[in-house]
């Protein structure tokens, strides 16, 4: 297999996690499609098989059990990460074989530690530390209704994840690095 770090820098992680397959929700599948290096093909010969394509050595497969803006990156070993619209990454506590042709449930949205939705806890979230939170903000950002920087309107995505609609202020979102 080619080195994905040099072949495709869009699918590398700072800690060396190198996916060989991306299970993508509909919006992510369509957004990545212009980068494909192969025609769209079925993963199996069955006519109802899910659609997939390659971006160099990486297989991108449509996964209907994912929210449309989510993706699961899978390493050769089966280690997997749930990626929320390219902003927050969760390390899944399960093994998903890279040769899988489709998921049959949405178990990966549940946290095994607290049994809550992964977007409502920080147990599986990569790169989140308590000391990263700003001490000048309320402990629960959902209490905020106006931006502490510009006074604009705040949009809440999930518990602890908010951003301002009028300026660049955000809370709880991981930076996108390329």
Buried (B, 14 or more C-beta within 10 A) or exposed (E): EEEBEEBBEEBBBEEEBBBBBBBBBBBBBEBBBEBBEEEEEEBEEEEEBBBBBBBBBBBBBBBEBBBEBBBBBBBEEBBBBBBBBBBBBBBBBEEBEBEBEBBEEEEBBBBEEEEEEBBEBBBBBBEBEEEEBEEEEEEEBEEBEEBBEEEEEBEBBBBBBBBBEEEEBBBBBBEEEE
